């Protein structure tokens, strides 16, 4: 079975429709970030979400790191999934679940070295899925996604093999390397942004090329 595909950095209702029509199982909607592409206003995120048919997943990418702020951010946009792009530093996952019991939680893990494996497996006990990306939250200006860079897939594969929850793979995926990524990592899902865009806009031809590559 081929991995599910999440198209991130959706910037309009039209882009959402284009991604879904080409086979996207999930859409990424980027809230305020310290860096990176695709940021849109919360009002626009909410407007896009209202047009997305079930069973398509709508992911709010939030850089908030406290449970109360994450809950407040979600209440503005009403996605069915929250993607935490940074580590939770105040409150708990249980606090978020108590406030938003029907919302799925996805924790981003930035793959830096082998220590990432323990970090990922610890987070997996509390969330519905992991997403492995190529950012670096330890920099002075945090890089929390949208890098267009691949990371060490051998580490990602070890996380997939041990995780109790589904794992999405992100970071530098494109039509040229996605089959190798699938075979190397065997993820539940794939996440991409820049490689299916031209001049920042979602490109139907690149989307079609990517989905054909996924199908092999």
C-alpha positions in Angstrom: 0.0 0.0 0.0 1.4 3.4 -1.0 1.9 6.0 1.7 -0.6 8.7 2.2 0.5 12.1 0.9 0.2 15.4 2.8 0.6 18.6 0.8 1.8 21.4 3.0 2.0 25.2 2.7 -1.6 25.4 1.3 -2.2 29.1 0.7 -5.7 29.3 -0.7 -9.0 27.6 -1.2 -8.0 26.9 -4.8 -4.8 25.3 -3.8 -6.6 23.1 -1.3 -9.0 21.9 -4.1 -6.1 21.3 -6.5 -4.2 19.2 -3.9 -7.2 17.1 -3.0 -8.1 16.5 -6.7 -4.7 15.1 -7.3 -4.9 12.7 -4.5 -3.7 14.4 -1.3 -5.0 12.7 1.9 -4.0 15.7 4.1 -3.4 19.4 3.8 -0.9 21.4 5.8 -1.9 24.9 6.9 1.0 26.9 8.3 0.3 29.3 11.2 2.9 31.9 12.5 6.5 30.6 12.3 9.9 32.0 13.3 11.1 31.1 9.8 10.1 29.1 6.7 7.6 29.2 3.9 3.8 29.0 3.6 2.6 31.1 6.6 -1.0 32.3 6.2 -3.4 34.2 8.5 -5.5 32.2 10.9 -8.6 33.6 9.3 -7.6 32.2 6.0 -6.8 28.8 7.5 -10.3 28.7 9.0 -11.8 29.6 5.6 -9.9 26.9 3.8 -10.8 24.3 6.4 -14.5 24.9 5.9 -14.1 23.9 2.2 -12.2 20.7 2.7 -14.4 17.6 2.4 -14.1 14.6 4.7 -12.1 12.4 5.0 -9.3 14.7 4.1 -7.2 15.7 7.1 -6.5 19.3 7.8 -3.3 20.0 9.7 -2.7 23.2 11.7 1.0 23.7 11.9 1.5 25.6 15.1 4.8 26.9 16.6 3.2 27.5 20.0 4.9 25.5 22.7 2.5 25.8 25.6 -0.7 23.7 25.8 -2.9 26.7 26.5 -1.5 28.6 23.5 -1.9 25.5 21.2 -5.5 25.1 22.3 -6.2 28.8 21.7 -4.6 28.6 18.3 -6.6 25.6 17.3 -9.9 27.2 18.4 -9.3 30.0 15.9 -9.0 27.7 12.9 -10.9 24.4 13.7 -8.7 21.9 11.8 -9.1 18.2 12.6 -5.4 17.8 13.3 -2.7 19.8 15.1 0.9 19.5 14.0 3.2 20.6 16.7 6.4 21.7 15.0 8.3 22.3 18.2 8.6 20.6 21.6 5.9 21.1 24.2 7.4 23.1 27.0 4.4 24.1 29.2 1.5 21.8 30.0 1.0 18.3 28.6 -0.4 16.5 25.7 -3.2 15.3 28.0 -4.2 18.9 28.6 -4.6 19.4 24.9 -6.6 16.2 24.5 -8.9 17.1 27.4 -9.7 20.5 25.8 -9.9 19.1 22.2 -10.9 15.5 22.5 -11.7 14.9 18.8 -8.6 16.5 17.4 -5.6 14.4 16.3 -2.1 15.3 17.5 1.0 15.0 15.4 4.4 15.7 16.8 7.2 16.9 14.5 10.6 15.4 15.3 13.6 17.1 13.7 16.1 14.4 12.8 19.5 15.6 13.8 21.3 12.5 15.1 20.8 9.2 16.8 19.5 10.9 19.9 16.4 11.7 17.8 15.3 8.1 18.1 14.7 8.3 21.8 13.0 11.7 21.5 10.7 10.3 18.9 9.7 7.1 20.7 9.1 9.1 23.9 6.7 11.5 22.0 5.0 8.5 20.3 3.4 7.5 23.7 1.4 10.7 23.7 0.4 11.5 20.1 -1.5 10.0 17.2 1.4 10.2 14.7 5.0 11.5 14.3 6.3 13.6 11.4 10.1 13.4 10.8 11.5 16.6 9.3 14.8 18.2 8.7 14.6 21.4 10.7 16.7 22.5 13.7 15.0 23.9 16.7 18.3 24.5 18.5 19.4 27.5 16.2 19.1 31.1 17.4 16.3 31.5 14.8 14.5 28.1 15.0 14.1 26.3 11.7 10.9 24.2 12.2 10.2 22.9 8.7 10.1 23.8 5.0 13.8 23.4 4.5 13.7 21.4 1.3 16.5 19.3 2.7 16.5 15.5 3.2 17.9 14.1 6.5 19.5 10.8 7.4 16.8 8.3 6.3 18.5 5.4 8.1 17.6 7.1 11.4 14.0 7.7 10.2 13.8 4.0 9.3 14.7 3.0 12.8 12.1 5.3 14.2 9.4 3.8 11.9 10.4 0.3 12.9 10.0 1.0 16.6 7.2 3.6 16.7 3.8 2.5 18.1 2.1 5.2 16.0 2.1 6.0 12.2 5.1 8.1 11.0 5.1 10.7 8.2 8.4 11.4 6.4 9.2 15.0 5.4 12.2 17.0 4.2 13.4 17.3 0.6 11.0 14.9 -0.9 10.4 15.2 -4.7 9.4 13.0 -7.7 13.0 12.0 -8.2 13.7 10.6 -4.8 10.3 9.6 -3.4 10.5 5.9 -4.4 13.9 5.6 -2.7 12.4 7.3 0.3 9.5 4.9 0.5 11.7 1.9 0.1 14.3 3.1 2.6 12.0 4.4 5.3 8.7 2.6 4.7 6.7 5.5 6.2 2.9 5.7 6.7 2.8 9.0 5.0 4.8 11.6 3.0 4.8 15.4 3.5 6.1 17.9 1.0 5.8 21.6 0.2 8.3 23.3 -2.2 8.9 20.5 -4.7 5.4 20.7 -6.1 5.4 24.4 -6.5 6.5 26.9 -9.2 7.3 30.4 -8.0 5.7 29.6 -4.7 2.4 28.4 -6.2 1.1 24.9 -6.3 1.8 23.4 -9.7 -0.7 20.8 -11.0 1.9 19.3 -13.4 4.4 18.8 -10.6 1.7 17.3 -8.4 0.8 14.8 -11.1 4.4 13.9 -11.6 4.9 13.4 -7.9 1.8 11.2 -7.4 2.9 9.1 -10.4 6.3 8.6 -8.8 4.7 7.6 -5.5 2.6 5.0 -7.3 5.8 3.6 -9.0 
